[in-house]
Amino acid sequence: MTVVYIILRKGAIDFWDYDTTGGTYQRYFHPYSNQNYYWITSGGTPGRGWQNQQASLSVQSPYVQTSTQAFAQWDKDEINIGQTGREYYGDNFSQSTASRSYITELNGRINAYPVNYNFRFINASPDNCGIEIQESSTPIVNTIIDGYVSSDDYLYGINWTGSASYTGSLTSNRSVLNFTFIPTSASDQGYLDYFEILYQQQLAAVKR
C-alpha cells in the first residue's frame, strides 16, 4: 500500500527557471498564495515525476562546477492603487519621498562577472517623470517615464520595465540600489513594483 503525505509550507513561492526558448532565466511567482505544497509518498512506490538517477558518473575527468548563476529580488505586494485586480506594488515615491535605497546581500559574488538587473516602475501621474537608479553611487539608469492620458478608462499609470548592468566592486558584496523619482509637479506619484538581481556566485557554502 502506498501512502501519500501532503506537506504545506509557507513562503518560497518565488522561483527562477531557465527559459530554453529565450536562453534566459525567468522569475516565476504565485500571485494568489504564499504557500507551497509538497507531495511525498511511502511504501516503495516512486512519487509522481520522480526518476531513478545514476549513483555516480563513470566518465573520466568529469567537469567540476565551481560557480553558478545566482539570483536575488525585491518584490513586495502592498499597494493596490487601482483598488482592484492583482496589480500590487511596493514602495511609493513622491516629491516628499523622492529617494529610497535598498541593500541586498550578494554572498559569494565573483567580481569578474557583471551584475545584471531588471526593474519595473510605475509612473502613476499624468506628467512625464524621471527615474534615476544608482548602484553603489554609480548611475546605471537615467530615463523619463511618460505620464498617463487622463481620458483613458481605468488607467492607473504607465508601466516602465528596464534593465542594467554593473561591473564595479561592491563593498562587502552588498548591492546598494538607490532609486530617485523626479516628479514634474507636487502631486506626481511613482511606485516601485520590483527589482531583480542576477550575478555569478561561487559554488561554496556561505557563512552567515
N, C-alpha and C positions, 0 to 999 in steps of 0.2 A: 504494500500500500504506500502511495506517495502522499506526503503531507505538504501542503503549501502554506508558507507563512508570509504575511504581508507586514512589512515594516514601514512605518510612517516616520519620515524625518523632516523636520522643519529646516528651511534655509537651503542654500546651494542649488537654487533653481536656474541660475545663470550658468551657461557652459559655452565653451568655444569648440568649433569643429572645422575641419578643413574642407573647403569647397573645391572638389576635384574639377568642376567645370571652369570656375573662375581662377583657380590656382591661388586662392586667398583664404585666410582664416575669417570665420564669421562668428559673431556672438549671438547666441540664442537665449531667450528668456521667456518665462511664462507670465503673461500679463494678468492672470486671474487667480493665481495661487502662489503661496510661499512655502509649499510643502512638496516633497518628493515621495514616491512610493517605490519600494524595492520588493521584488518577488523572489523568495528563497524556497527551495524545495529540499525535502529529505526523504530517505527511503531508497536511495540508489538510482533514482531516475534523474538524468541531467535536466537542468532547468531549460526553459524555452529560450532558444537562441544561443545556448552555450555550446561550444565545440571543444573537443579534446585537442590539446596543443602538445607539440613535441616537447619532451622534458628539457632538452638542451640542443644546441647546434652541433652538427657533426662536420661543419666545414672548417678548413684550415684558415688561420689568420682572419677571424671574423672582424667586422667593423665594430669598433668600440666608440660609442657615442659619448662625448664629453660635454656637450651643450644642448640646449633645447630652446624652442620658442616659448616665451613666457608672456603672460597677459595680466593686465590689471584694468579695473574700470571703476568709475563713479557714476551711479545711476540711482537717484532717489525719486520715487514716485510720491510726491507730497502735495503738489499744487495742481488743481484741475481748473484752469482759467476759463474753460468753456462750460463748467458745471455739468458736464455730461460726457458720455463716451469713455474711451480708455486713454485719452491723451493727458497724461500726468507729467509734471515737470518737477525739477528740483529747486535750486535757489533762484530767487528773483533779484533783478538788478534795476536800479533807477538812478535818478540824479543824486539822491541822498545815499544810496548804497551802490556806487558805481564800480567798485573793485572788490574781488574776492580771491583768496589764494587757497590752493588745495595741495596738501602734502601726501605723496604716495610712496611707500617703500618699494624699491625695485631690488630686492635682495639677490645677490649673486650676479648682477648685471655685468656683461662683458663689454668693456669700454670700446673695443674695436668695432662694434656694430652700432648703427644709429638706433635711436629710439623713435618709434613711429606713433602717431596719434590720429585718432578720429574724434570729431566733435559734432554735436548737434545743439544749436542755439536758436531761440525763438525771439524774433522782434515782434512784440505784441503792441505795436504803435502804428499810427498812420504815417509817421515821419520816417525817413531814412535815418538809420542809426549805425554807428560804427561799433566794431568789436575788435579789441586787441588782445592777443594771448602771448604770454611770455613763459619760457621755461628757464628757471634759474636766472631771471633777469635778462635773458636773451630773447628778443622778439622772434616769434615763429609764425604769427598770423596777424595781419592788419587788413581788414576788409570792411565794406559797407553792406548792411542788410537792408533791403527795400522795406518800406512800410506797407501795410495792407491798405486795400482800397475800401473805404467805409461803405460803399454801395453794394459790396458783395454780401450775399446772405451767409450768415453763420461762419464768418472768417475770424478766427481768434488771433491770428498772427502769421508772420512769414517764417517758414522753416528754413534755416541755413545749416547745411552739413558741409564740413570741410575736413581736411587732413593736413598734417605737417610732419616734419622730421627734425630731429635734434642730434647733433654729432658731438656736442661738447661734453665736458665732465659733469658729474653730479656729486655734490658733497654728500658723503655717507650713503651713496646710492639712493638718494631720495629725489624724486621728481617734485619740483615746486612749481606748479602751474598757477599763473596769475591771469585772471580774466578781468578786462576793463571794458565796461559798457559806456559808449559815448552817445548820450541822448542829444536830440535836437531841441526838445522843449522839456519843461519841468515835469510834464505828465507822462512822458515816454517810459515804457516798461520793457524789460527783457527777461528771459528765463533760460537758464542752463538746463538742458534735458539730460545730457550725459557726456562723458569723455571716456575714450578707450586708449590704453597704452599697450603697445606691443614691443617687446625687446628680447634680446638674446641673453640667456641665463646659463650659468654654469650648472651642469647636472651633478649637483652635490648637495649634501644636507646643509641646511641653513640654521645657524644658531640664532635663536630669538631671545 
